[in-house]
Amino acid sequence: MRIKLTPFISVHHHLPLFSLLNGRCCFPPAKVLVTGANGYLAVWVVKKYLEAGYAVRGTVRSLTKNAFLKDRFAHYGDRFELVVVEDITKDGAFDEAVKGVDAIAHTASPFHYKATDPDELIIPAVRGTTSILNSTLKHGSAVKRLVLTSSVAAVREEATTPRVFNETTWNNSAMEAVKTKGSTVGPVTIYLASKTLAEKAAWDFVATHKSEISWDLVVINPPYVFGPSLSPAPTVDDINTSQREVYDTLSGARTSAQLRNQGNWVHVAVAAEAHVRATHVAAAGGERIIVTSGPFFYQDLLDAAAELGIPNVPRGEPGSTKDIPIIINLETNKARELLGLTSETPLKDLVEESVKDFKERGYPGFTV
């Protein structure tokens, strides 16, 4: 895997020294609370924080079901701990968890395309966010920085001609669609609305309580997050929603039309690193930051597999996307200039890593 992560200080030579050292940011060995620590992205976030020298307290709904986390990070000793938060939507759910931590990475939020009722996703997404914010306001006296995992889903809208989206844009159309059409909008739009409403709730909370809080907010907005999982996923049905896109494509589950569909992606390691840097870069405070490796067509995954000579992967229709314009274009200036984060992960490397992971797990079509 070739991921270019520009050294932190080197990309900030143009910033005044006080913008690096002052402000509401946290450096190692500060303690960070990571909510939903057993999630696909969250485990990588925990890993990156620990590697950077932070101490981590992770929240899970069950210690027994998430014992793998203690095993995976056992070599960090008492720098890693787990606490139980059974229902993140309840008032006061995080009251104890936020005590004594210096920063928070709120990653816990549902992600799937199965909801038929908007409340199924929107309520836990919004209430989970306001719950951690209220607990931090009341009991997080040591907290200086809160990093929220949002999504490009809250940034981009549907488009039929090429458009450029940045951190100033919001997915207002998804919110309006759910408001006017309810459950008839479909599960994808429900998910898009849930991420948008949850992030808006966070910014509204900060604005309302500006005079009361001692911390600031940074929001990370990734698109599809791809890459090997660090969690147990014994069957294909256990793959997280985003990486399942990679599996389904490489295993031949896409139609010709679906292979011409496009999206944006980021490697899971880069998305996780963004959370760490957002914690210690003072200038990131109060910002939304899009983190992406760029656009892709699903056919590109098959082309990469062909280039690697991976057997038993369909070839699709090579060249079928060459004249199709990229519709959703994302600006990455903030990720580069504030976080020094430039992902140069080729899709070929992603495919190679993913196939290796699928083989090791014995998934159908990828047995060793």
PLY file of the C-alpha trace (Angstrom):
ply
format ascii 1.0
element vertex 368
property float x
property float y
property float z
element edge 367
property int vertex1
property int vertex2
end_header
0.00 0.00 0.00
1.46 3.33 -1.01
-0.12 6.14 0.97
1.58 9.51 1.04
1.07 11.15 4.41
2.90 14.46 4.40
4.74 15.11 7.68
2.66 17.33 9.95
5.01 20.26 10.52
6.40 20.47 7.00
3.10 21.47 5.42
2.50 24.17 7.99
5.67 26.17 7.43
3.53 29.01 6.10
1.41 29.18 9.27
2.36 31.25 12.35
3.86 29.11 15.10
1.01 30.01 17.47
-1.48 28.32 15.12
0.36 25.04 15.63
0.98 25.19 19.35
-1.97 27.14 20.73
-5.69 26.63 20.47
-7.97 23.78 21.47
-5.92 20.89 20.18
-4.40 17.86 21.86
-1.02 16.22 21.45
0.13 12.81 22.70
0.07 11.44 25.36
-3.41 12.96 25.74
-6.34 10.58 26.21
-8.91 10.34 23.41
-12.41 8.88 23.68
-13.38 6.95 20.52
-17.09 6.17 20.37
-18.28 3.01 18.64
-14.72 1.68 18.84
-15.64 -1.66 17.27
-16.75 -0.10 13.97
-14.92 -0.69 10.70
-13.37 2.79 10.52
-13.23 3.21 14.30
-10.84 0.29 14.85
-8.45 1.93 12.40
-8.93 5.25 14.21
-8.03 3.58 17.52
-4.98 2.01 15.88
-3.76 5.33 14.48
-4.23 7.16 17.78
-2.29 4.50 19.68
0.50 4.47 17.10
0.74 8.25 17.41
1.26 7.99 21.17
-2.21 8.82 22.47
-4.06 6.88 25.14
-7.49 5.67 23.98
-10.75 4.94 25.77
-13.18 3.22 23.44
-16.92 2.78 23.86
-18.72 -0.41 22.85
-22.18 -1.78 23.56
-20.80 -5.05 24.94
-17.37 -5.96 26.32
-17.93 -9.66 25.70
-18.80 -9.26 22.03
-15.84 -6.96 21.43
-13.08 -8.80 23.26
-11.12 -8.80 20.00
-10.28 -5.14 20.61
-8.53 -5.89 23.90
-6.63 -8.70 22.19
-5.64 -6.61 19.17
-4.33 -3.72 21.23
-3.08 -5.67 24.25
0.53 -4.60 23.64
-0.42 -1.00 24.44
-1.20 -2.00 28.02
-3.15 0.53 30.06
-3.02 3.08 27.23
-6.10 1.33 25.82
-9.33 0.74 27.70
-12.93 -0.09 26.86
-16.12 1.12 28.53
-19.72 0.15 27.87
-22.29 2.55 26.42
-25.27 0.37 25.62
-27.49 2.94 23.93
-25.87 6.06 22.49
-29.25 7.73 21.94
-30.11 7.94 25.64
-29.65 11.19 27.54
-26.49 10.98 29.61
-25.24 7.90 27.77
-21.70 9.26 27.60
-21.65 11.12 30.94
-19.09 8.81 32.54
-17.16 8.05 29.36
-16.21 11.69 28.70
-14.78 12.27 32.16
-11.01 12.63 32.19
-10.44 12.60 28.41
-8.72 15.40 26.51
-10.32 14.84 23.10
-13.16 12.88 21.54
-13.56 11.16 18.18
-17.26 10.47 17.70
-17.41 7.76 15.05
-20.52 5.90 16.24
-23.36 6.18 13.73
-25.37 3.64 11.72
-24.32 3.02 8.10
-26.38 0.76 5.87
-28.78 0.93 2.95
-31.55 -1.20 4.43
-33.73 1.33 6.24
-37.34 1.63 5.11
-38.34 4.09 7.83
-36.34 7.35 8.02
-36.43 7.27 11.83
-34.50 3.99 11.78
-31.33 5.85 10.76
-32.05 9.50 11.48
-32.95 9.15 15.16
-29.82 7.21 16.23
-27.58 9.36 14.03
-28.89 12.67 15.39
-29.50 11.62 18.98
-26.17 9.81 19.17
-24.47 13.03 18.10
-26.38 15.33 20.46
-25.91 12.81 23.27
-22.10 12.93 23.09
-22.22 16.73 22.76
-24.45 17.17 25.81
-22.33 14.81 27.89
-19.20 16.70 26.85
-20.80 20.02 27.73
-21.81 18.82 31.20
-18.99 16.47 32.17
-16.10 16.83 29.71
-14.26 19.54 31.59
-10.87 18.45 30.22
-11.97 18.13 26.57
-10.34 20.55 24.14
-11.24 19.08 20.73
-14.14 16.96 19.44
-13.70 15.29 16.04
-16.93 14.13 14.42
-17.02 11.49 11.70
-19.54 12.75 9.17
-19.57 11.91 5.47
-19.45 13.32 1.97
-23.11 12.27 2.07
-23.68 15.50 4.01
-21.79 17.55 1.41
-22.83 16.39 -2.06
-26.18 16.36 -3.76
-27.42 14.32 -6.68
-26.24 15.70 -10.02
-26.55 14.76 -13.68
-23.80 17.05 -14.98
-20.31 17.59 -13.53
-20.26 19.56 -10.29
-17.61 20.46 -7.74
-18.49 20.16 -4.06
-16.53 21.54 -1.13
-16.93 22.11 2.58
-19.39 24.98 2.05
-22.00 22.78 0.36
-24.71 20.73 2.07
-26.96 17.91 0.93
-30.14 19.92 1.33
-31.97 17.89 -1.31
-31.76 14.67 0.73
-33.17 16.37 3.81
-35.98 17.93 1.81
-36.79 14.62 0.10
-37.17 12.81 3.41
-39.21 15.68 4.83
-41.68 15.72 1.94
-41.76 12.08 0.85
-40.99 10.12 4.00
-40.17 6.44 3.63
-40.93 6.45 -0.10
-37.57 8.10 -0.86
-35.67 4.83 -0.44
-32.87 3.67 1.87
-29.97 5.51 0.18
-31.64 8.91 0.49
-32.57 8.11 4.09
-28.90 7.44 4.85
-27.80 10.65 3.10
-30.32 12.64 5.12
-29.25 10.99 8.39
-25.63 12.06 7.93
-26.62 15.58 6.92
-29.01 16.07 9.82
-26.55 14.63 12.35
-23.78 16.95 11.23
-26.06 19.97 11.16
-27.18 19.10 14.69
-23.54 19.19 15.80
-22.83 22.61 14.30
-26.12 23.97 15.67
-25.20 22.69 19.14
-21.80 24.38 19.03
-23.35 27.66 17.89
-26.01 27.53 20.61
-23.57 26.73 23.42
-20.61 28.73 22.14
-20.20 30.68 25.39
-20.37 27.53 27.53
-18.00 25.09 25.84
-14.25 24.85 26.34
-13.69 22.75 23.22
-14.10 23.14 19.49
-15.45 20.91 16.75
-13.77 19.44 13.67
-15.77 17.39 11.17
-14.22 14.79 8.87
-16.21 14.14 5.67
-15.04 10.98 3.88
-16.77 9.34 0.88
-16.83 5.53 0.56
-14.17 4.17 2.92
-12.44 1.15 1.39
-9.70 -1.16 2.62
-9.08 -4.27 4.75
-10.96 -4.60 8.01
-9.22 -4.99 11.37
-12.35 -6.56 12.85
-13.55 -10.17 12.83
-15.81 -10.68 9.84
-16.09 -14.46 9.47
-18.68 -14.38 6.68
-19.40 -12.15 3.71
-22.51 -10.90 5.49
-20.27 -9.48 8.22
-18.40 -7.17 5.82
-19.15 -3.52 6.51
-21.33 -1.68 3.99
-18.58 0.22 2.16
-16.02 -2.59 1.78
-18.88 -4.83 0.67
-18.98 -2.64 -2.46
-15.46 -3.84 -3.27
-16.26 -7.48 -2.56
-19.43 -7.50 -4.64
-17.64 -5.91 -7.59
-14.66 -8.27 -7.56
-16.84 -11.33 -7.02
-18.92 -10.60 -10.13
-22.12 -9.33 -8.56
-22.33 -6.18 -10.71
-24.26 -5.75 -13.94
-22.72 -3.96 -16.92
-24.72 -0.85 -16.06
-23.60 -0.96 -12.43
-19.95 -1.20 -13.47
-20.34 2.19 -15.15
-21.56 3.74 -11.90
-19.13 6.10 -10.22
-18.32 7.34 -6.76
-15.54 8.73 -4.60
-13.42 6.76 -2.17
-10.73 7.03 0.48
-8.48 4.38 1.96
-9.52 3.48 5.50
-5.99 4.18 6.80
-6.09 7.71 5.37
-9.55 8.41 6.81
-8.33 7.22 10.22
-5.16 9.32 10.03
-7.32 12.36 9.28
-8.97 11.98 12.70
-5.60 11.92 14.45
-4.33 15.00 12.64
-7.62 16.81 13.22
-7.02 16.26 16.93
-3.62 17.97 17.10
-3.79 20.67 14.41
-5.05 23.83 16.09
-5.99 25.48 12.78
-8.46 22.66 12.06
-10.77 23.85 14.82
-14.21 24.82 13.56
-13.68 23.25 10.12
-15.36 20.65 7.94
-12.69 18.69 6.07
-13.29 16.47 3.03
-10.86 13.55 2.89
-10.82 11.58 -0.36
-8.54 9.57 -2.62
-10.55 10.61 -5.66
-13.30 9.38 -7.98
-13.66 5.86 -9.35
-15.84 3.72 -11.58
-16.69 0.20 -10.42
-15.16 -1.04 -13.66
-11.85 0.44 -12.43
-11.72 -2.21 -9.69
-11.97 -4.97 -12.29
-9.35 -3.28 -14.47
-7.00 -3.16 -11.48
-7.58 -6.85 -10.79
-6.79 -7.66 -14.42
-3.59 -5.61 -14.26
-2.57 -7.55 -11.15
-3.36 -10.87 -12.84
-5.77 -11.93 -10.12
-7.57 -15.11 -11.23
-11.31 -15.74 -11.09
-12.23 -12.05 -11.15
-14.52 -11.01 -14.02
-13.11 -8.56 -16.53
-16.32 -6.61 -17.04
-16.15 -4.23 -20.00
-12.69 -2.62 -20.09
-12.75 0.85 -21.62
-16.50 1.28 -21.20
-16.10 4.28 -18.88
-13.41 6.25 -20.71
-15.85 8.75 -22.23
-18.04 9.16 -19.15
-17.43 12.45 -17.29
-16.90 12.51 -13.53
-20.10 13.95 -12.06
-19.26 14.32 -8.36
-15.96 16.16 -7.92
-14.65 16.91 -4.42
-12.23 19.65 -3.40
-9.43 18.51 -1.08
-7.64 21.77 -0.32
-8.39 21.68 3.39
-7.19 18.11 3.87
-3.94 19.01 2.17
-3.36 22.47 3.62
-4.64 21.96 7.17
-3.87 18.30 7.80
-0.98 17.81 5.37
-2.90 14.82 4.08
-2.44 13.70 0.48
-3.64 10.22 -0.37
-1.95 8.71 -3.38
-3.24 5.19 -2.86
-3.76 3.60 -6.30
-6.89 1.52 -6.75
-4.55 -1.30 -7.74
-3.10 -1.35 -4.23
-6.57 -1.30 -2.71
-7.64 -4.25 -4.86
-4.49 -6.21 -4.02
-4.96 -5.62 -0.27
-8.66 -6.42 -0.40
-8.24 -9.67 -2.32
-5.55 -10.76 0.14
-7.91 -9.99 3.02
-10.83 -11.82 1.37
-8.63 -14.88 0.79
-7.40 -14.95 4.37
-11.00 -14.87 5.56
-12.02 -17.63 3.15
-14.77 -15.66 1.46
-16.51 -17.34 -1.51
-14.60 -16.78 -4.73
-11.40 -15.86 -2.89
-10.28 -19.02 -1.13
-6.52 -19.50 -0.90
0 1
1 2
2 3
3 4
4 5
5 6
6 7
7 8
8 9
9 10
10 11
11 12
12 13
13 14
14 15
15 16
16 17
17 18
18 19
19 20
20 21
21 22
22 23
23 24
24 25
25 26
26 27
27 28
28 29
29 30
30 31
31 32
32 33
33 34
34 35
35 36
36 37
37 38
38 39
39 40
40 41
41 42
42 43
43 44
44 45
45 46
46 47
47 48
48 49
49 50
50 51
51 52
52 53
53 54
54 55
55 56
56 57
57 58
58 59
59 60
60 61
61 62
62 63
63 64
64 65
65 66
66 67
67 68
68 69
69 70
70 71
71 72
72 73
73 74
74 75
75 76
76 77
77 78
78 79
79 80
80 81
81 82
82 83
83 84
84 85
85 86
86 87
87 88
88 89
89 90
90 91
91 92
92 93
93 94
94 95
95 96
96 97
97 98
98 99
99 100
100 101
101 102
102 103
103 104
104 105
105 106
106 107
107 108
108 109
109 110
110 111
111 112
112 113
113 114
114 115
115 116
116 117
117 118
118 119
119 120
120 121
121 122
122 123
123 124
124 125
125 126
126 127
127 128
128 129
129 130
130 131
131 132
132 133
133 134
134 135
135 136
136 137
137 138
138 139
139 140
140 141
141 142
142 143
143 144
144 145
145 146
146 147
147 148
148 149
149 150
150 151
151 152
152 153
153 154
154 155
155 156
156 157
157 158
158 159
159 160
160 161
161 162
162 163
163 164
164 165
165 166
166 167
167 168
168 169
169 170
170 171
171 172
172 173
173 174
174 175
175 176
176 177
177 178
178 179
179 180
180 181
181 182
182 183
183 184
184 185
185 186
186 187
187 188
188 189
189 190
190 191
191 192
192 193
193 194
194 195
195 196
196 197
197 198
198 199
199 200
200 201
201 202
202 203
203 204
204 205
205 206
206 207
207 208
208 209
209 210
210 211
211 212
212 213
213 214
214 215
215 216
216 217
217 218
218 219
219 220
220 221
221 222
222 223
223 224
224 225
225 226
226 227
227 228
228 229
229 230
230 231
231 232
232 233
233 234
234 235
235 236
236 237
237 238
238 239
239 240
240 241
241 242
242 243
243 244
244 245
245 246
246 247
247 248
248 249
249 250
250 251
251 252
252 253
253 254
254 255
255 256
256 257
257 258
258 259
259 260
260 261
261 262
262 263
263 264
264 265
265 266
266 267
267 268
268 269
269 270
270 271
271 272
272 273
273 274
274 275
275 276
276 277
277 278
278 279
279 280
280 281
281 282
282 283
283 284
284 285
285 286
286 287
287 288
288 289
289 290
290 291
291 292
292 293
293 294
294 295
295 296
296 297
297 298
298 299
299 300
300 301
301 302
302 303
303 304
304 305
305 306
306 307
307 308
308 309
309 310
310 311
311 312
312 313
313 314
314 315
315 316
316 317
317 318
318 319
319 320
320 321
321 322
322 323
323 324
324 325
325 326
326 327
327 328
328 329
329 330
330 331
331 332
332 333
333 334
334 335
335 336
336 337
337 338
338 339
339 340
340 341
341 342
342 343
343 344
344 345
345 346
346 347
347 348
348 349
349 350
350 351
351 352
352 353
353 354
354 355
355 356
356 357
357 358
358 359
359 360
360 361
361 362
362 363
363 364
364 365
365 366
366 367
